[in-house]
């Protein structure tokens, strides 16, 4: 057992919380910091925006193996197909959607 502020604490408890506890703690930190997700998507779907001077690029990755419907407008660069309103990310799939540059406030 380790000691923390004079209390005996198991190293596993202090450094390796279970996934549900870690998700709750990180969710609270994110919420208190005012960080908002890029898009509202199911858990396990990764969405990252990269901003360029002429366009924004939305990188989508499905880690769930179930696929998802992602709000987007632009062109999916791996297929060249237009995206209007949403993009169907296939199970286990990846996509890059080029979108028009967002305004100064990100909207």
Phi and psi in radians as a Rosetta constraint file:
Dihedral C 1 N 2 CA 2 C 2 CIRCULARHARMONIC -1.655 0.35
Dihedral N 2 CA 2 C 2 N 3 CIRCULARHARMONIC 2.933 0.35
Dihedral C 2 N 3 CA 3 C 3 CIRCULARHARMONIC -2.029 0.35
Dihedral N 3 CA 3 C 3 N 4 CIRCULARHARMONIC 2.347 0.35
Dihedral C 3 N 4 CA 4 C 4 CIRCULARHARMONIC -2.384 0.35
Dihedral N 4 CA 4 C 4 N 5 CIRCULARHARMONIC 2.029 0.35
Dihedral C 4 N 5 CA 5 C 5 CIRCULARHARMONIC 0.893 0.35
Dihedral N 5 CA 5 C 5 N 6 CIRCULARHARMONIC 0.720 0.35
Dihedral C 5 N 6 CA 6 C 6 CIRCULARHARMONIC 1.417 0.35
Dihedral N 6 CA 6 C 6 N 7 CIRCULARHARMONIC 0.039 0.35
Dihedral C 6 N 7 CA 7 C 7 CIRCULARHARMONIC -1.930 0.35
Dihedral N 7 CA 7 C 7 N 8 CIRCULARHARMONIC 2.511 0.35
Dihedral C 7 N 8 CA 8 C 8 CIRCULARHARMONIC -1.435 0.35
Dihedral N 8 CA 8 C 8 N 9 CIRCULARHARMONIC 2.193 0.35
Dihedral C 8 N 9 CA 9 C 9 CIRCULARHARMONIC -2.321 0.35
Dihedral N 9 CA 9 C 9 N 10 CIRCULARHARMONIC 2.383 0.35
Dihedral C 9 N 10 CA 10 C 10 CIRCULARHARMONIC -1.184 0.35
Dihedral N 10 CA 10 C 10 N 11 CIRCULARHARMONIC 2.341 0.35
Dihedral C 10 N 11 CA 11 C 11 CIRCULARHARMONIC -1.017 0.35
Dihedral N 11 CA 11 C 11 N 12 CIRCULARHARMONIC -0.603 0.35
Dihedral C 11 N 12 CA 12 C 12 CIRCULARHARMONIC -1.156 0.35
Dihedral N 12 CA 12 C 12 N 13 CIRCULARHARMONIC -0.667 0.35
Dihedral C 12 N 13 CA 13 C 13 CIRCULARHARMONIC -1.205 0.35
Dihedral N 13 CA 13 C 13 N 14 CIRCULARHARMONIC -0.696 0.35
Dihedral C 13 N 14 CA 14 C 14 CIRCULARHARMONIC -1.345 0.35
Dihedral N 14 CA 14 C 14 N 15 CIRCULARHARMONIC -0.456 0.35
Dihedral C 14 N 15 CA 15 C 15 CIRCULARHARMONIC -2.140 0.35
Dihedral N 15 CA 15 C 15 N 16 CIRCULARHARMONIC -0.258 0.35
Dihedral C 15 N 16 CA 16 C 16 CIRCULARHARMONIC -2.342 0.35
Dihedral N 16 CA 16 C 16 N 17 CIRCULARHARMONIC 1.303 0.35
Dihedral C 16 N 17 CA 17 C 17 CIRCULARHARMONIC -1.201 0.35
Dihedral N 17 CA 17 C 17 N 18 CIRCULARHARMONIC 2.732 0.35
Dihedral C 17 N 18 CA 18 C 18 CIRCULARHARMONIC -1.170 0.35
Dihedral N 18 CA 18 C 18 N 19 CIRCULARHARMONIC 2.808 0.35
Dihedral C 18 N 19 CA 19 C 19 CIRCULARHARMONIC -0.968 0.35
Dihedral N 19 CA 19 C 19 N 20 CIRCULARHARMONIC -0.678 0.35
Dihedral C 19 N 20 CA 20 C 20 CIRCULARHARMONIC -1.159 0.35
Dihedral N 20 CA 20 C 20 N 21 CIRCULARHARMONIC -0.732 0.35
Dihedral C 20 N 21 CA 21 C 21 CIRCULARHARMONIC -1.148 0.35
Dihedral N 21 CA 21 C 21 N 22 CIRCULARHARMONIC -0.788 0.35
Dihedral C 21 N 22 CA 22 C 22 CIRCULARHARMONIC -1.053 0.35
Dihedral N 22 CA 22 C 22 N 23 CIRCULARHARMONIC -0.767 0.35
Dihedral C 22 N 23 CA 23 C 23 CIRCULARHARMONIC -1.074 0.35
Dihedral N 23 CA 23 C 23 N 24 CIRCULARHARMONIC -0.710 0.35
Dihedral C 23 N 24 CA 24 C 24 CIRCULARHARMONIC -1.133 0.35
Dihedral N 24 CA 24 C 24 N 25 CIRCULARHARMONIC -0.771 0.35
Dihedral C 24 N 25 CA 25 C 25 CIRCULARHARMONIC -1.129 0.35
Dihedral N 25 CA 25 C 25 N 26 CIRCULARHARMONIC -0.829 0.35
Dihedral C 25 N 26 CA 26 C 26 CIRCULARHARMONIC -1.144 0.35
Dihedral N 26 CA 26 C 26 N 27 CIRCULARHARMONIC -0.625 0.35
Dihedral C 26 N 27 CA 27 C 27 CIRCULARHARMONIC -1.094 0.35
Dihedral N 27 CA 27 C 27 N 28 CIRCULARHARMONIC -0.731 0.35
Dihedral C 27 N 28 CA 28 C 28 CIRCULARHARMONIC -1.146 0.35
Dihedral N 28 CA 28 C 28 N 29 CIRCULARHARMONIC -0.753 0.35
Dihedral C 28 N 29 CA 29 C 29 CIRCULARHARMONIC -1.073 0.35
Dihedral N 29 CA 29 C 29 N 30 CIRCULARHARMONIC -0.796 0.35
Dihedral C 29 N 30 CA 30 C 30 CIRCULARHARMONIC -1.043 0.35
Dihedral N 30 CA 30 C 30 N 31 CIRCULARHARMONIC -0.804 0.35
Dihedral C 30 N 31 CA 31 C 31 CIRCULARHARMONIC -1.099 0.35
Dihedral N 31 CA 31 C 31 N 32 CIRCULARHARMONIC -0.809 0.35
Dihedral C 31 N 32 CA 32 C 32 CIRCULARHARMONIC -1.145 0.35
Dihedral N 32 CA 32 C 32 N 33 CIRCULARHARMONIC -0.511 0.35
Dihedral C 32 N 33 CA 33 C 33 CIRCULARHARMONIC -1.438 0.35
Dihedral N 33 CA 33 C 33 N 34 CIRCULARHARMONIC -0.143 0.35
Dihedral C 33 N 34 CA 34 C 34 CIRCULARHARMONIC 1.342 0.35
Dihedral N 34 CA 34 C 34 N 35 CIRCULARHARMONIC 0.352 0.35
Dihedral C 34 N 35 CA 35 C 35 CIRCULARHARMONIC -1.409 0.35
Dihedral N 35 CA 35 C 35 N 36 CIRCULARHARMONIC 2.256 0.35
Dihedral C 35 N 36 CA 36 C 36 CIRCULARHARMONIC -1.964 0.35
Dihedral N 36 CA 36 C 36 N 37 CIRCULARHARMONIC 2.548 0.35
Dihedral C 36 N 37 CA 37 C 37 CIRCULARHARMONIC -1.153 0.35
Dihedral N 37 CA 37 C 37 N 38 CIRCULARHARMONIC 2.643 0.35
Dihedral C 37 N 38 CA 38 C 38 CIRCULARHARMONIC -1.064 0.35
Dihedral N 38 CA 38 C 38 N 39 CIRCULARHARMONIC -0.748 0.35
Dihedral C 38 N 39 CA 39 C 39 CIRCULARHARMONIC -2.493 0.35
Dihedral N 39 CA 39 C 39 N 40 CIRCULARHARMONIC 2.638 0.35
Dihedral C 39 N 40 CA 40 C 40 CIRCULARHARMONIC -1.404 0.35
Dihedral N 40 CA 40 C 40 N 41 CIRCULARHARMONIC 1.920 0.35
Dihedral C 40 N 41 CA 41 C 41 CIRCULARHARMONIC -2.383 0.35
Dihedral N 41 CA 41 C 41 N 42 CIRCULARHARMONIC 2.827 0.35
Dihedral C 41 N 42 CA 42 C 42 CIRCULARHARMONIC -1.083 0.35
Dihedral N 42 CA 42 C 42 N 43 CIRCULARHARMONIC 2.670 0.35
Dihedral C 42 N 43 CA 43 C 43 CIRCULARHARMONIC -0.997 0.35
Dihedral N 43 CA 43 C 43 N 44 CIRCULARHARMONIC 2.433 0.35
Dihedral C 43 N 44 CA 44 C 44 CIRCULARHARMONIC 1.631 0.35
Dihedral N 44 CA 44 C 44 N 45 CIRCULARHARMONIC -0.048 0.35
Dihedral C 44 N 45 CA 45 C 45 CIRCULARHARMONIC -1.858 0.35
Dihedral N 45 CA 45 C 45 N 46 CIRCULARHARMONIC 2.128 0.35
Dihedral C 45 N 46 CA 46 C 46 CIRCULARHARMONIC -1.635 0.35
Dihedral N 46 CA 46 C 46 N 47 CIRCULARHARMONIC 2.281 0.35
Dihedral C 46 N 47 CA 47 C 47 CIRCULARHARMONIC -2.289 0.35
Dihedral N 47 CA 47 C 47 N 48 CIRCULARHARMONIC 2.170 0.35
Dihedral C 47 N 48 CA 48 C 48 CIRCULARHARMONIC -2.310 0.35
Dihedral N 48 CA 48 C 48 N 49 CIRCULARHARMONIC 2.307 0.35
Dihedral C 48 N 49 CA 49 C 49 CIRCULARHARMONIC -1.836 0.35
Dihedral N 49 CA 49 C 49 N 50 CIRCULARHARMONIC 2.338 0.35
Dihedral C 49 N 50 CA 50 C 50 CIRCULARHARMONIC -2.056 0.35
Dihedral N 50 CA 50 C 50 N 51 CIRCULARHARMONIC 2.251 0.35
Dihedral C 50 N 51 CA 51 C 51 CIRCULARHARMONIC -1.708 0.35
Dihedral N 51 CA 51 C 51 N 52 CIRCULARHARMONIC 2.286 0.35
Dihedral C 51 N 52 CA 52 C 52 CIRCULARHARMONIC -2.022 0.35
Dihedral N 52 CA 52 C 52 N 53 CIRCULARHARMONIC 3.080 0.35
Dihedral C 52 N 53 CA 53 C 53 CIRCULARHARMONIC -1.337 0.35
Dihedral N 53 CA 53 C 53 N 54 CIRCULARHARMONIC -0.522 0.35
Dihedral C 53 N 54 CA 54 C 54 CIRCULARHARMONIC -1.830 0.35
Dihedral N 54 CA 54 C 54 N 55 CIRCULARHARMONIC -0.267 0.35
Dihedral C 54 N 55 CA 55 C 55 CIRCULARHARMONIC -2.865 0.35
Dihedral N 55 CA 55 C 55 N 56 CIRCULARHARMONIC 2.857 0.35
Dihedral C 55 N 56 CA 56 C 56 CIRCULARHARMONIC -1.850 0.35
Dihedral N 56 CA 56 C 56 N 57 CIRCULARHARMONIC 2.634 0.35
Dihedral C 56 N 57 CA 57 C 57 CIRCULARHARMONIC -2.163 0.35
Dihedral N 57 CA 57 C 57 N 58 CIRCULARHARMONIC 2.133 0.35
Dihedral C 57 N 58 CA 58 C 58 CIRCULARHARMONIC -1.799 0.35
Dihedral N 58 CA 58 C 58 N 59 CIRCULARHARMONIC 1.967 0.35
Dihedral C 58 N 59 CA 59 C 59 CIRCULARHARMONIC -1.665 0.35
Dihedral N 59 CA 59 C 59 N 60 CIRCULARHARMONIC 2.217 0.35
Dihedral C 59 N 60 CA 60 C 60 CIRCULARHARMONIC -2.145 0.35
Dihedral N 60 CA 60 C 60 N 61 CIRCULARHARMONIC 2.297 0.35
Dihedral C 60 N 61 CA 61 C 61 CIRCULARHARMONIC -2.401 0.35
Dihedral N 61 CA 61 C 61 N 62 CIRCULARHARMONIC 2.223 0.35
Dihedral C 61 N 62 CA 62 C 62 CIRCULARHARMONIC -1.680 0.35
Dihedral N 62 CA 62 C 62 N 63 CIRCULARHARMONIC 1.938 0.35
Dihedral C 62 N 63 CA 63 C 63 CIRCULARHARMONIC -1.638 0.35
Dihedral N 63 CA 63 C 63 N 64 CIRCULARHARMONIC -0.053 0.35
Dihedral C 63 N 64 CA 64 C 64 CIRCULARHARMONIC -1.557 0.35
Dihedral N 64 CA 64 C 64 N 65 CIRCULARHARMONIC -0.439 0.35
Dihedral C 64 N 65 CA 65 C 65 CIRCULARHARMONIC 1.380 0.35
Dihedral N 65 CA 65 C 65 N 66 CIRCULARHARMONIC 0.198 0.35
Dihedral C 65 N 66 CA 66 C 66 CIRCULARHARMONIC -1.984 0.35
Dihedral N 66 CA 66 C 66 N 67 CIRCULARHARMONIC -0.274 0.35
Dihedral C 66 N 67 CA 67 C 67 CIRCULARHARMONIC 1.356 0.35
Dihedral N 67 CA 67 C 67 N 68 CIRCULARHARMONIC 3.018 0.35
Dihedral C 67 N 68 CA 68 C 68 CIRCULARHARMONIC -2.918 0.35
Dihedral N 68 CA 68 C 68 N 69 CIRCULARHARMONIC 2.768 0.35
Dihedral C 68 N 69 CA 69 C 69 CIRCULARHARMONIC -1.731 0.35
Dihedral N 69 CA 69 C 69 N 70 CIRCULARHARMONIC 2.089 0.35
Dihedral C 69 N 70 CA 70 C 70 CIRCULARHARMONIC -1.996 0.35
Dihedral N 70 CA 70 C 70 N 71 CIRCULARHARMONIC 2.209 0.35
Dihedral C 70 N 71 CA 71 C 71 CIRCULARHARMONIC -1.087 0.35
Dihedral N 71 CA 71 C 71 N 72 CIRCULARHARMONIC 2.229 0.35
Dihedral C 71 N 72 CA 72 C 72 CIRCULARHARMONIC -2.928 0.35
Dihedral N 72 CA 72 C 72 N 73 CIRCULARHARMONIC 2.733 0.35
Dihedral C 72 N 73 CA 73 C 73 CIRCULARHARMONIC -2.490 0.35
Dihedral N 73 CA 73 C 73 N 74 CIRCULARHARMONIC 2.278 0.35
Dihedral C 73 N 74 CA 74 C 74 CIRCULARHARMONIC 2.645 0.35
Dihedral N 74 CA 74 C 74 N 75 CIRCULARHARMONIC -2.357 0.35
Dihedral C 74 N 75 CA 75 C 75 CIRCULARHARMONIC -2.310 0.35
Dihedral N 75 CA 75 C 75 N 76 CIRCULARHARMONIC 2.262 0.35
Dihedral C 75 N 76 CA 76 C 76 CIRCULARHARMONIC -1.402 0.35
Dihedral N 76 CA 76 C 76 N 77 CIRCULARHARMONIC 2.049 0.35
Dihedral C 76 N 77 CA 77 C 77 CIRCULARHARMONIC -1.308 0.35
Dihedral N 77 CA 77 C 77 N 78 CIRCULARHARMONIC -0.418 0.35
Dihedral C 77 N 78 CA 78 C 78 CIRCULARHARMONIC -1.321 0.35
Dihedral N 78 CA 78 C 78 N 79 CIRCULARHARMONIC -0.468 0.35
Dihedral C 78 N 79 CA 79 C 79 CIRCULARHARMONIC -1.945 0.35
Dihedral N 79 CA 79 C 79 N 80 CIRCULARHARMONIC -0.366 0.35
Dihedral C 79 N 80 CA 80 C 80 CIRCULARHARMONIC 1.403 0.35
Dihedral N 80 CA 80 C 80 N 81 CIRCULARHARMONIC 0.090 0.35
Dihedral C 80 N 81 CA 81 C 81 CIRCULARHARMONIC -1.458 0.35
Dihedral N 81 CA 81 C 81 N 82 CIRCULARHARMONIC 2.493 0.35
Dihedral C 81 N 82 CA 82 C 82 CIRCULARHARMONIC -1.183 0.35
Dihedral N 82 CA 82 C 82 N 83 CIRCULARHARMONIC 2.597 0.35
Dihedral C 82 N 83 CA 83 C 83 CIRCULARHARMONIC -2.107 0.35
Dihedral N 83 CA 83 C 83 N 84 CIRCULARHARMONIC 2.105 0.35
Dihedral C 83 N 84 CA 84 C 84 CIRCULARHARMONIC -2.196 0.35
Dihedral N 84 CA 84 C 84 N 85 CIRCULARHARMONIC 1.914 0.35
Dihedral C 84 N 85 CA 85 C 85 CIRCULARHARMONIC 1.537 0.35
Dihedral N 85 CA 85 C 85 N 86 CIRCULARHARMONIC -0.830 0.35
Dihedral C 85 N 86 CA 86 C 86 CIRCULARHARMONIC -2.805 0.35
Dihedral N 86 CA 86 C 86 N 87 CIRCULARHARMONIC 2.850 0.35
Dihedral C 86 N 87 CA 87 C 87 CIRCULARHARMONIC -2.206 0.35
Dihedral N 87 CA 87 C 87 N 88 CIRCULARHARMONIC 2.330 0.35
Dihedral C 87 N 88 CA 88 C 88 CIRCULARHARMONIC -1.561 0.35
Dihedral N 88 CA 88 C 88 N 89 CIRCULARHARMONIC 1.829 0.35
Dihedral C 88 N 89 CA 89 C 89 CIRCULARHARMONIC -1.426 0.35
Dihedral N 89 CA 89 C 89 N 90 CIRCULARHARMONIC 2.075 0.35
Dihedral C 89 N 90 CA 90 C 90 CIRCULARHARMONIC -1.225 0.35
Dihedral N 90 CA 90 C 90 N 91 CIRCULARHARMONIC 2.816 0.35
Dihedral C 90 N 91 CA 91 C 91 CIRCULARHARMONIC -0.961 0.35
Dihedral N 91 CA 91 C 91 N 92 CIRCULARHARMONIC 2.170 0.35
Dihedral C 91 N 92 CA 92 C 92 CIRCULARHARMONIC 1.222 0.35
Dihedral N 92 CA 92 C 92 N 93 CIRCULARHARMONIC 0.187 0.35
Dihedral C 92 N 93 CA 93 C 93 CIRCULARHARMONIC -1.512 0.35
Dihedral N 93 CA 93 C 93 N 94 CIRCULARHARMONIC 2.940 0.35
Dihedral C 93 N 94 CA 94 C 94 CIRCULARHARMONIC -2.300 0.35
Dihedral N 94 CA 94 C 94 N 95 CIRCULARHARMONIC 2.687 0.35
Dihedral C 94 N 95 CA 95 C 95 CIRCULARHARMONIC -2.728 0.35
Dihedral N 95 CA 95 C 95 N 96 CIRCULARHARMONIC 2.725 0.35
Dihedral C 95 N 96 CA 96 C 96 CIRCULARHARMONIC -2.280 0.35
Dihedral N 96 CA 96 C 96 N 97 CIRCULARHARMONIC 2.053 0.35
Dihedral C 96 N 97 CA 97 C 97 CIRCULARHARMONIC -1.897 0.35
Dihedral N 97 CA 97 C 97 N 98 CIRCULARHARMONIC 2.111 0.35
Dihedral C 97 N 98 CA 98 C 98 CIRCULARHARMONIC -1.493 0.35
Dihedral N 98 CA 98 C 98 N 99 CIRCULARHARMONIC 2.143 0.35
Dihedral C 98 N 99 CA 99 C 99 CIRCULARHARMONIC -2.050 0.35
Dihedral N 99 CA 99 C 99 N 100 CIRCULARHARMONIC 2.740 0.35
Dihedral C 99 N 100 CA 100 C 100 CIRCULARHARMONIC -1.002 0.35
Dihedral N 100 CA 100 C 100 N 101 CIRCULARHARMONIC 2.641 0.35
Dihedral C 100 N 101 CA 101 C 101 CIRCULARHARMONIC -1.084 0.35
Dihedral N 101 CA 101 C 101 N 102 CIRCULARHARMONIC 2.288 0.35
Dihedral C 101 N 102 CA 102 C 102 CIRCULARHARMONIC -1.255 0.35
Dihedral N 102 CA 102 C 102 N 103 CIRCULARHARMONIC 2.772 0.35
Dihedral C 102 N 103 CA 103 C 103 CIRCULARHARMONIC -1.192 0.35
Dihedral N 103 CA 103 C 103 N 104 CIRCULARHARMONIC 3.099 0.35
Dihedral C 103 N 104 CA 104 C 104 CIRCULARHARMONIC -0.973 0.35
Dihedral N 104 CA 104 C 104 N 105 CIRCULARHARMONIC -0.576 0.35
Dihedral C 104 N 105 CA 105 C 105 CIRCULARHARMONIC -1.522 0.35
Dihedral N 105 CA 105 C 105 N 106 CIRCULARHARMONIC 0.085 0.35
Dihedral C 105 N 106 CA 106 C 106 CIRCULARHARMONIC 1.497 0.35
Dihedral N 106 CA 106 C 106 N 107 CIRCULARHARMONIC 0.074 0.35
